[in-house]
């Protein structure tokens, strides 16, 4: 049973990783492209476009989050943000 739990944890960490929003976005876009293909719409180009948008949003969110966190050098000099 421990093997199954470790196996499931590995796949969760591998797929979701650090940002669950990217994993949810990928699943949503796969569903959209699947539905479009089911209705004979050629929408394969949405997946790479969505991946680029999600990557950019993820990087921007992390950059914004880290820019608000005080650094060690700022704390040593008495600066606050």
C-alpha positions as CSV (number, residue, x, y, z in Angstrom):
1,X,0.0,0.0,0.0
2,X,2.9,2.3,0.7
3,X,4.1,1.9,-2.9
4,X,0.7,3.1,-4.2
5,X,0.8,6.1,-2.0
6,X,4.3,7.0,-3.0
7,X,3.5,6.4,-6.7
8,X,0.4,8.7,-6.5
9,X,2.5,11.4,-4.6
10,X,5.1,11.2,-7.3
11,X,2.6,11.8,-10.1
12,X,0.9,14.6,-8.2
13,X,4.2,16.4,-7.7
14,X,5.2,15.7,-11.3
15,X,2.0,17.0,-12.8
16,X,1.0,19.8,-10.4
17,X,4.5,20.8,-9.3
18,X,4.8,24.3,-7.8
19,X,1.8,25.9,-9.5
20,X,-1.6,24.2,-9.5
21,X,-2.9,26.9,-11.8
22,X,-0.7,25.8,-14.7
23,X,-1.8,22.1,-14.3
24,X,-5.5,23.2,-14.1
25,X,-5.0,25.4,-17.2
26,X,-3.5,22.5,-19.2
27,X,-6.3,20.2,-18.3
28,X,-8.9,22.9,-19.2
29,X,-7.2,23.6,-22.6
30,X,-7.0,19.9,-23.4
31,X,-10.7,19.6,-22.7
32,X,-11.4,22.6,-24.9
33,X,-9.3,21.3,-27.8
34,X,-10.9,17.8,-27.4
35,X,-14.4,19.3,-27.6
36,X,-13.4,21.4,-30.6
37,X,-12.0,18.4,-32.4
38,X,-15.1,16.5,-31.6
39,X,-17.0,19.2,-33.5
40,X,-14.6,19.1,-36.4
41,X,-12.9,22.3,-35.5
42,X,-9.1,22.5,-36.2
43,X,-7.9,24.0,-32.9
44,X,-4.6,22.2,-32.3
45,X,-2.8,25.6,-32.2
46,X,-4.6,26.5,-28.9
47,X,-2.5,24.2,-26.9
48,X,0.9,25.8,-27.6
49,X,-0.6,29.3,-27.3
50,X,-2.2,28.4,-24.0
51,X,1.1,26.9,-22.7
52,X,2.9,30.1,-23.5
53,X,0.3,32.3,-21.9
54,X,0.2,30.1,-18.7
55,X,4.0,30.1,-18.5
56,X,4.1,33.9,-18.8
57,X,1.3,34.3,-16.1
58,X,3.1,31.9,-13.8
59,X,6.4,33.7,-14.1
60,X,4.7,37.1,-13.6
61,X,2.9,35.9,-10.5
62,X,6.1,34.5,-9.0
63,X,8.1,37.7,-9.9
64,X,5.4,39.8,-8.3
65,X,5.3,37.6,-5.2
66,X,9.1,37.7,-4.8
67,X,9.4,41.4,-5.3
68,X,7.1,42.0,-2.3
69,X,9.1,39.8,0.0
70,X,11.8,41.6,2.0
71,X,15.3,40.4,1.3
72,X,18.0,39.7,3.9
73,X,20.0,42.8,2.9
74,X,16.9,45.1,3.2
75,X,16.2,43.8,6.6
76,X,19.8,44.3,7.8
77,X,19.7,48.0,6.6
78,X,16.4,48.6,8.3
79,X,14.4,48.9,5.1
80,X,10.9,47.7,4.9
81,X,8.6,47.2,1.9
